[in-house]
Amino acid sequence: MKLTVRPVAETAMVYGLLGWLYVAAYAAFRPADLSAPITALVPMRRDTFGCLCFAVSALCAAGLQVGGGRVLTAGRGGGGVANALVRTVAGYCLLVWLYLCVNSITHPYTISTRLTHFAAVPTEGATAVACFLLSLAAFLTVRLRVHRAPEAT
């Protein structure tokens, strides 16, 4: 049986995103419990698990676009590494911004606290602003590139 990389990367992207979404939803309603292990079987902090899932998903999304065009669908080439990275930044930064928006509604007292346990900076609020602006700039860049690209015949 020949194992190809694309199905593995697609699965890792989807399930990585689902793992992160679980942790994001958990964080929205129980932020004080994020440092607890994800399960007794996996002695990893819940927030660490979410960060790893997000990173795997984003890396796979970018790699899939570079390697084969569109994510989860067969398509023409994605226009290279730069285009893949810009599209990934646009989408994943928007996801982080949405997550932080939900957090600011469900527990506004954390907006001035650090984003992760890995580093003292940035704060949730600063990250929300940065992600919104990065997503906006990346989305605009994607749209400008598409608009300038010659139409395929």
Z-matrix of the N, CA and C atoms (Angstrom, degrees):
N
C 1 1.452
C 2 1.524 1 108.74
N 3 1.306 2 115.94 1 124.76
C 4 1.458 3 121.34 2 -179.71
C 5 1.528 4 109.21 3 -89.99
N 6 1.309 5 116.31 4 125.41
C 7 1.463 6 121.83 5 178.58
C 8 1.519 7 108.87 6 -97.93
N 9 1.330 8 116.22 7 119.62
C 10 1.458 9 119.38 8 177.42
C 11 1.524 10 109.11 9 -97.25
N 12 1.288 11 115.65 10 155.45
C 13 1.460 12 121.90 11 -174.99
C 14 1.527 13 112.36 12 -73.30
N 15 1.332 14 117.02 13 -37.51
C 16 1.459 15 120.43 14 -174.59
C 17 1.530 16 113.48 15 -56.73
N 18 1.337 17 120.83 16 -50.56
C 19 1.470 18 119.24 17 179.47
C 20 1.529 19 112.75 18 -61.37
N 21 1.320 20 117.04 19 -35.48
C 22 1.467 21 120.80 20 178.22
C 23 1.528 22 109.90 21 -66.84
N 24 1.328 23 116.70 22 -44.13
C 25 1.467 24 120.69 23 179.82
C 26 1.529 25 110.91 24 -66.47
N 27 1.333 26 117.48 25 -39.06
C 28 1.467 27 120.29 26 177.67
C 29 1.525 28 111.04 27 -63.24
N 30 1.318 29 115.90 28 -43.27
C 31 1.465 30 120.35 29 179.02
C 32 1.520 31 110.82 30 -65.11
N 33 1.319 32 117.02 31 -43.70
C 34 1.469 33 120.60 32 178.71
C 35 1.522 34 111.05 33 -63.63
N 36 1.333 35 117.35 34 -37.79
C 37 1.460 36 120.40 35 178.82
C 38 1.527 37 110.90 36 -64.10
N 39 1.332 38 116.40 37 -48.53
C 40 1.464 39 120.68 38 -176.97
C 41 1.520 40 111.13 39 -67.43
N 42 1.318 41 117.58 40 -48.86
C 43 1.461 42 119.60 41 -176.48
C 44 1.525 43 112.02 42 -74.95
N 45 1.315 44 117.56 43 -27.57
C 46 1.462 45 120.03 44 171.80
C 47 1.515 46 110.42 45 -64.41
N 48 1.319 47 116.02 46 -42.86
C 49 1.464 48 120.03 47 178.39
C 50 1.528 49 110.70 48 -65.97
N 51 1.318 50 117.14 49 -40.30
C 52 1.467 51 119.96 50 177.11
C 53 1.531 52 111.79 51 -63.46
N 54 1.335 53 116.71 52 -40.69
C 55 1.470 54 120.35 53 176.91
C 56 1.518 55 111.16 54 -61.71
N 57 1.340 56 116.23 55 -43.28
C 58 1.461 57 119.89 56 178.20
C 59 1.525 58 111.07 57 -65.62
N 60 1.334 59 117.33 58 -41.94
C 61 1.463 60 120.25 59 179.19
C 62 1.525 61 111.47 60 -61.73
N 63 1.331 62 116.96 61 -36.98
C 64 1.465 63 120.10 62 175.41
C 65 1.525 64 110.06 63 -60.23
N 66 1.316 65 116.42 64 -49.02
C 67 1.466 66 120.02 65 -178.71
C 68 1.530 67 110.41 66 -66.57
N 69 1.320 68 117.92 67 -37.60
C 70 1.464 69 120.77 68 178.33
C 71 1.527 70 110.83 69 -63.50
N 72 1.328 71 116.81 70 -43.17
C 73 1.471 72 120.04 71 177.70
C 74 1.524 73 110.34 72 -65.51
N 75 1.309 74 116.90 73 -40.33
C 76 1.461 75 121.50 74 177.83
C 77 1.529 76 109.83 75 -62.14
N 78 1.319 77 116.07 76 -43.14
C 79 1.470 78 121.05 77 -179.29
C 80 1.522 79 111.71 78 -65.05
N 81 1.318 80 116.88 79 -31.47
C 82 1.464 81 120.19 80 -179.31
C 83 1.525 82 111.73 81 -66.54
N 84 1.325 83 116.53 82 -29.08
C 85 1.457 84 119.38 83 -175.04
C 86 1.528 85 114.25 84 -113.63
N 87 1.313 86 118.20 85 -19.54
C 88 1.466 87 121.57 86 179.96
C 89 1.529 88 111.16 87 -139.84
N 90 1.313 89 117.48 88 62.27
C 91 1.467 90 119.22 89 -175.13
C 92 1.529 91 113.92 90 -63.40
N 93 1.308 92 117.68 91 -26.63
C 94 1.462 93 120.31 92 -178.92
C 95 1.523 94 112.45 93 -72.42
N 96 1.328 95 117.18 94 -16.62
C 97 1.467 96 120.73 95 -176.39
C 98 1.524 97 113.90 96 -99.11
N 99 1.321 98 118.12 97 8.43
C 100 1.459 99 120.38 98 -176.40
C 101 1.521 100 113.95 99 -67.60
N 102 1.317 101 117.70 100 -24.26
C 103 1.465 102 119.28 101 -178.23
C 104 1.522 103 112.70 102 -81.80
N 105 1.327 104 117.79 103 -7.21
C 106 1.465 105 121.07 104 177.66
C 107 1.525 106 109.47 105 -71.24
N 108 1.335 107 116.86 106 153.35
C 109 1.468 108 119.51 107 177.71
C 110 1.521 109 111.45 108 -61.55
N 111 1.317 110 115.82 109 148.80
C 112 1.458 111 121.49 110 -179.28
C 113 1.530 112 110.17 111 -62.02
N 114 1.319 113 117.69 112 -42.72
C 115 1.471 114 123.63 113 172.65
C 116 1.516 115 108.02 114 -153.38
N 117 1.324 116 115.71 115 170.89
C 118 1.464 117 119.48 116 175.69
C 119 1.527 118 110.23 117 -68.47
N 120 1.317 119 116.92 118 -27.11
C 121 1.467 120 121.23 119 -179.57
C 122 1.522 121 112.60 120 -76.06
N 123 1.333 122 116.54 121 -27.49
C 124 1.464 123 121.36 122 -179.39
C 125 1.533 124 107.68 123 -121.84
N 126 1.324 125 117.03 124 98.87
C 127 1.470 126 119.13 125 -177.57
C 128 1.526 127 113.23 126 -77.17
N 129 1.319 128 115.32 127 56.48
C 130 1.463 129 121.85 128 179.25
C 131 1.523 130 107.95 129 -119.22
N 132 1.318 131 116.33 130 138.46
C 133 1.458 132 119.66 131 177.23
C 134 1.526 133 110.15 132 -56.17
N 135 1.315 134 116.15 133 145.03
C 136 1.464 135 121.51 134 179.87
C 137 1.535 136 110.64 135 -60.56
N 138 1.335 137 117.53 136 -43.82
C 139 1.462 138 119.83 137 -179.27
C 140 1.529 139 112.03 138 -68.12
N 141 1.317 140 117.82 139 -33.50
C 142 1.464 141 120.90 140 175.60
C 143 1.526 142 109.94 141 -65.33
N 144 1.323 143 116.21 142 -43.36
C 145 1.464 144 121.42 143 176.53
C 146 1.533 145 110.27 144 -57.41
N 147 1.329 146 116.95 145 -44.65
C 148 1.466 147 120.92 146 178.96
C 149 1.508 148 112.14 147 -61.81
N 150 1.331 149 117.08 148 -43.06
C 151 1.477 150 121.06 149 178.65
C 152 1.524 151 111.07 150 -62.78
N 153 1.323 152 116.99 151 -43.84
C 154 1.465 153 120.60 152 179.34
C 155 1.528 154 111.08 153 -64.45
N 156 1.313 155 116.18 154 -43.21
C 157 1.471 156 120.21 155 178.55
C 158 1.523 157 111.05 156 -60.71
N 159 1.330 158 116.72 157 -43.61
C 160 1.465 159 121.49 158 -179.96
C 161 1.525 160 110.02 159 -62.49
N 162 1.327 161 116.76 160 -46.15
C 163 1.464 162 120.93 161 -178.79
C 164 1.528 163 111.22 162 -62.86
N 165 1.323 164 117.25 163 -44.57
C 166 1.468 165 120.83 164 178.82
C 167 1.517 166 110.16 165 -61.38
N 168 1.325 167 117.02 166 -46.10
C 169 1.458 168 121.09 167 -179.05
C 170 1.524 169 111.66 168 -61.79
N 171 1.319 170 117.15 169 -46.94
C 172 1.467 171 120.82 170 -178.95
C 173 1.527 172 111.48 171 -64.96
N 174 1.323 173 117.61 172 -42.61
C 175 1.467 174 120.57 173 178.85
C 176 1.519 175 111.21 174 -63.86
N 177 1.320 176 117.07 175 -41.18
C 178 1.464 177 120.49 176 178.07
C 179 1.525 178 111.02 177 -67.12
N 180 1.326 179 117.57 178 -39.45
C 181 1.470 180 120.50 179 178.03
C 182 1.525 181 110.68 180 -60.96
N 183 1.315 182 116.87 181 -44.72
C 184 1.465 183 120.42 182 178.59
C 185 1.525 184 110.50 183 -65.84
N 186 1.316 185 116.91 184 -45.59
C 187 1.462 186 120.81 185 -179.57
C 188 1.515 187 113.02 186 -62.73
N 189 1.315 188 117.08 187 -39.41
C 190 1.462 189 120.62 188 178.59
C 191 1.525 190 111.25 189 -64.03
N 192 1.311 191 116.55 190 -37.27
C 193 1.466 192 119.71 191 179.22
C 194 1.522 193 111.36 192 -69.77
N 195 1.318 194 116.79 193 -38.28
C 196 1.463 195 120.16 194 178.38
C 197 1.520 196 109.41 195 -67.97
N 198 1.324 197 116.14 196 -44.75
C 199 1.457 198 120.90 197 -174.01
C 200 1.507 199 116.06 198 -76.57
N 201 1.331 200 118.00 199 -27.09
C 202 1.445 201 116.52 200 -173.72
C 203 1.500 202 115.89 201 -151.15
N 204 1.278 203 118.20 202 14.40
C 205 1.458 204 119.00 203 178.07
C 206 1.501 205 112.62 204 96.43
N 207 1.295 206 116.33 205 -107.78
C 208 1.457 207 121.12 206 -174.34
C 209 1.521 208 111.49 207 -85.83
N 210 1.320 209 114.90 208 159.82
C 211 1.458 210 121.19 209 177.87
C 212 1.525 211 108.36 210 -87.47
N 213 1.312 212 117.01 211 129.78
C 214 1.466 213 125.68 212 177.49
C 215 1.526 214 115.03 213 67.43
N 216 1.309 215 118.19 214 4.18
C 217 1.463 216 120.79 215 174.62
C 218 1.520 217 108.38 216 -139.77
N 219 1.292 218 115.31 217 147.47
C 220 1.461 219 118.61 218 175.81
C 221 1.523 220 107.91 219 -72.62
N 222 1.290 221 115.85 220 141.72
C 223 1.460 222 119.12 221 -179.88
C 224 1.504 223 110.66 222 -167.01
N 225 1.298 224 115.18 223 179.55
C 226 1.452 225 119.55 224 178.72
C 227 1.530 226 109.14 225 -70.32
N 228 1.318 227 115.68 226 167.16
C 229 1.458 228 121.35 227 -179.48
C 230 1.511 229 112.50 228 -53.41
N 231 1.317 230 115.67 229 147.27
C 232 1.451 231 121.01 230 -174.13
C 233 1.504 232 115.51 231 -81.98
N 234 1.310 233 119.12 232 4.10
C 235 1.452 234 119.72 233 176.94
C 236 1.507 235 113.87 234 88.48
N 237 1.302 236 117.53 235 15.90
C 238 1.448 237 120.87 236 173.97
C 239 1.516 238 114.78 237 98.50
N 240 1.310 239 113.65 238 178.85
C 241 1.459 240 122.24 239 -175.70
C 242 1.528 241 111.64 240 -64.66
N 243 1.316 242 117.27 241 -43.14
C 244 1.468 243 120.16 242 -177.11
C 245 1.524 244 111.05 243 -60.83
N 246 1.318 245 117.37 244 -47.17
C 247 1.462 246 120.39 245 179.41
C 248 1.523 247 111.32 246 -63.16
N 249 1.320 248 117.10 247 -41.76
C 250 1.467 249 120.68 248 179.41
C 251 1.529 250 110.60 249 -62.24
N 252 1.312 251 116.87 250 -43.28
C 253 1.467 252 120.18 251 -179.93
C 254 1.521 253 111.64 252 -66.58
N 255 1.319 254 116.85 253 -40.67
C 256 1.463 255 119.99 254 -179.39
C 257 1.529 256 110.25 255 -65.03
N 258 1.334 257 117.15 256 -43.41
C 259 1.468 258 120.04 257 178.23
C 260 1.534 259 111.21 258 -64.72
N 261 1.311 260 116.72 259 -39.13
C 262 1.462 261 120.09 260 179.12
C 263 1.517 262 110.90 261 -66.13
N 264 1.314 263 117.38 262 -43.33
C 265 1.469 264 121.20 263 177.33
C 266 1.524 265 110.07 264 -60.51
N 267 1.327 266 117.17 265 -43.99
C 268 1.469 267 120.48 266 -179.69
C 269 1.521 268 110.89 267 -57.88
N 270 1.316 269 117.16 268 -48.85
C 271 1.461 270 120.95 269 -176.48
C 272 1.514 271 114.28 270 -73.37
N 273 1.312 272 117.41 271 -48.38
C 274 1.460 273 120.12 272 -174.78
C 275 1.528 274 112.35 273 -74.18
N 276 1.321 275 118.34 274 -33.69
C 277 1.475 276 119.66 275 174.28
C 278 1.525 277 110.50 276 -65.65
N 279 1.325 278 116.70 277 -36.72
C 280 1.456 279 119.99 278 176.83
C 281 1.534 280 110.80 279 -64.20
N 282 1.320 281 117.27 280 -38.89
C 283 1.469 282 120.71 281 176.39
C 284 1.532 283 111.61 282 -61.91
N 285 1.331 284 116.42 283 -44.02
C 286 1.468 285 119.80 284 179.11
C 287 1.527 286 109.94 285 -64.33
N 288 1.317 287 117.30 286 -42.21
C 289 1.468 288 120.28 287 178.31
C 290 1.527 289 110.59 288 -60.28
N 291 1.339 290 117.01 289 -45.60
C 292 1.469 291 119.88 290 178.37
C 293 1.524 292 111.71 291 -60.55
N 294 1.313 293 116.36 292 -42.65
C 295 1.465 294 121.47 293 177.22
C 296 1.528 295 110.61 294 -58.93
N 297 1.321 296 116.92 295 -46.00
C 298 1.463 297 120.21 296 -179.04
C 299 1.525 298 111.72 297 -70.11
N 300 1.321 299 117.72 298 -29.93
C 301 1.473 300 120.43 299 173.89
C 302 1.524 301 110.49 300 -63.50
N 303 1.324 302 116.52 301 -44.42
C 304 1.467 303 120.16 302 177.53
C 305 1.520 304 109.59 303 -61.46
N 306 1.328 305 117.19 304 -44.68
C 307 1.466 306 120.59 305 178.41
C 308 1.525 307 111.83 306 -58.96
N 309 1.323 308 116.87 307 -39.65
C 310 1.463 309 119.47 308 -178.22
C 311 1.525 310 111.64 309 -67.43
N 312 1.326 311 117.09 310 -21.74
C 313 1.464 312 121.27 311 176.48
C 314 1.524 313 111.30 312 -87.15
N 315 1.332 314 116.42 313 -44.30
C 316 1.470 315 119.73 314 -175.37
C 317 1.524 316 113.35 315 -78.87
N 318 1.315 317 117.50 316 -31.24
C 319 1.472 318 120.61 317 176.33
C 320 1.524 319 109.70 318 -151.38
N 321 1.344 320 115.29 319 80.07
C 322 1.477 321 120.64 320 -174.95
C 323 1.525 322 114.18 321 -63.29
N 324 1.302 323 118.14 322 -19.15
C 325 1.464 324 120.38 323 -178.92
C 326 1.525 325 112.61 324 -66.74
N 327 1.346 326 119.14 325 -15.43
C 328 1.464 327 120.31 326 -179.18
C 329 1.528 328 113.16 327 -90.94
N 330 1.323 329 118.00 328 -4.23
C 331 1.464 330 120.35 329 -175.44
C 332 1.538 331 111.70 330 -62.19
N 333 1.316 332 116.69 331 -26.64
C 334 1.469 333 119.67 332 179.32
C 335 1.529 334 112.70 333 -97.89
N 336 1.329 335 116.99 334 4.66
C 337 1.465 336 119.73 335 178.36
C 338 1.525 337 110.36 336 -93.09
N 339 1.312 338 115.40 337 166.07
C 340 1.460 339 119.82 338 -178.10
C 341 1.523 340 111.15 339 -64.69
N 342 1.302 341 115.92 340 149.09
C 343 1.459 342 121.87 341 -175.59
C 344 1.527 343 112.15 342 -68.27
N 345 1.332 344 116.48 343 -46.12
C 346 1.464 345 120.22 344 -177.57
C 347 1.516 346 110.38 345 -132.69
N 348 1.316 347 113.86 346 169.79
C 349 1.457 348 119.78 347 176.71
C 350 1.529 349 111.36 348 -82.39
N 351 1.322 350 117.36 349 -3.25
C 352 1.457 351 120.66 350 -178.96
C 353 1.524 352 112.95 351 -77.54
N 354 1.337 353 117.22 352 -30.65
C 355 1.465 354 120.46 353 -176.25
C 356 1.528 355 109.95 354 -149.62
N 357 1.333 356 115.90 355 154.45
C 358 1.469 357 120.94 356 -179.25
C 359 1.531 358 112.43 357 -73.06
N 360 1.306 359 117.23 358 -22.69
C 361 1.458 360 121.80 359 177.78
C 362 1.523 361 107.88 360 -128.40
N 363 1.270 362 119.33 361 153.00
C 364 1.454 363 131.40 362 2.91
C 365 1.529 364 111.60 363 -87.11
N 366 1.316 365 115.70 364 171.65
C 367 1.454 366 121.03 365 175.44
C 368 1.527 367 109.01 366 -84.48
N 369 1.329 368 115.56 367 168.07
C 370 1.467 369 119.48 368 176.51
C 371 1.525 370 110.71 369 -60.42
N 372 1.326 371 116.63 370 -42.54
C 373 1.461 372 120.39 371 -178.72
C 374 1.513 373 112.54 372 -63.95
N 375 1.320 374 117.00 373 -46.11
C 376 1.469 375 120.62 374 179.28
C 377 1.523 376 110.36 375 -64.14
N 378 1.313 377 117.07 376 -37.91
C 379 1.460 378 120.83 377 178.71
C 380 1.521 379 111.17 378 -66.42
N 381 1.329 380 116.38 379 -39.87
C 382 1.471 381 119.77 380 178.27
C 383 1.521 382 110.73 381 -60.44
N 384 1.312 383 116.77 382 -46.14
C 385 1.472 384 120.73 383 179.73
C 386 1.532 385 110.12 384 -63.77
N 387 1.327 386 116.58 385 -46.79
C 388 1.467 387 120.58 386 -179.27
C 389 1.524 388 111.22 387 -62.13
N 390 1.326 389 117.42 388 -43.50
C 391 1.462 390 120.37 389 -179.69
C 392 1.522 391 111.82 390 -65.74
N 393 1.321 392 116.52 391 -39.38
C 394 1.469 393 119.50 392 177.77
C 395 1.524 394 109.84 393 -61.36
N 396 1.329 395 116.68 394 -47.72
C 397 1.458 396 120.68 395 -178.25
C 398 1.524 397 112.24 396 -67.70
N 399 1.333 398 117.09 397 -40.59
C 400 1.469 399 120.38 398 177.22
C 401 1.519 400 111.17 399 -63.70
N 402 1.315 401 116.43 400 -43.60
C 403 1.456 402 120.16 401 179.00
C 404 1.522 403 110.81 402 -63.37
N 405 1.311 404 116.64 403 -43.55
C 406 1.459 405 121.12 404 178.50
C 407 1.528 406 110.64 405 -59.85
N 408 1.323 407 116.35 406 -48.93
C 409 1.468 408 120.57 407 -178.76
C 410 1.530 409 111.11 408 -64.11
N 411 1.320 410 116.40 409 -41.69
C 412 1.467 411 119.87 410 -179.85
C 413 1.524 412 110.98 411 -67.88
N 414 1.316 413 117.24 412 -41.93
C 415 1.464 414 120.18 413 178.76
C 416 1.531 415 110.71 414 -63.06
N 417 1.325 416 116.16 415 -43.76
C 418 1.467 417 120.21 416 177.66
C 419 1.528 418 110.13 417 -61.08
N 420 1.321 419 116.77 418 -42.19
C 421 1.467 420 120.92 419 178.36
C 422 1.517 421 110.95 420 -60.91
N 423 1.325 422 117.29 421 -44.87
C 424 1.468 423 121.17 422 178.14
C 425 1.521 424 110.36 423 -59.52
N 426 1.316 425 116.74 424 -47.28
C 427 1.467 426 120.24 425 -177.99
C 428 1.523 427 111.54 426 -66.02
N 429 1.330 428 117.52 427 -38.10
C 430 1.464 429 119.97 428 177.50
C 431 1.524 430 111.09 429 -65.48
N 432 1.315 431 116.70 430 -39.99
C 433 1.475 432 120.50 431 178.95
C 434 1.522 433 110.86 432 -65.34
N 435 1.322 434 116.79 433 -41.28
C 436 1.462 435 120.20 434 178.87
C 437 1.518 436 109.74 435 -66.12
N 438 1.308 437 116.67 436 -41.62
C 439 1.465 438 120.96 437 -178.59
C 440 1.526 439 111.62 438 -64.60
N 441 1.326 440 116.78 439 -36.75
C 442 1.465 441 121.19 440 -178.45
C 443 1.519 442 112.99 441 -82.13
N 444 1.341 443 116.81 442 -20.25
C 445 1.465 444 120.31 443 -176.24
C 446 1.522 445 110.39 444 -67.26
N 447 1.318 446 116.49 445 137.67
C 448 1.470 447 118.41 446 176.62
C 449 1.523 448 109.71 447 -68.14
N 450 1.306 449 115.80 448 143.45
C 451 1.460 450 120.04 449 -179.17
C 452 1.512 451 110.14 450 -70.72
N 453 1.336 452 114.73 451 140.12
C 454 1.456 453 120.70 452 178.05
C 455 1.533 454 108.85 453 -75.63
N 456 1.317 455 115.31 454 139.71
C 457 1.464 456 118.48 455 179.25
C 458 1.501 457 111.23 456 -107.92
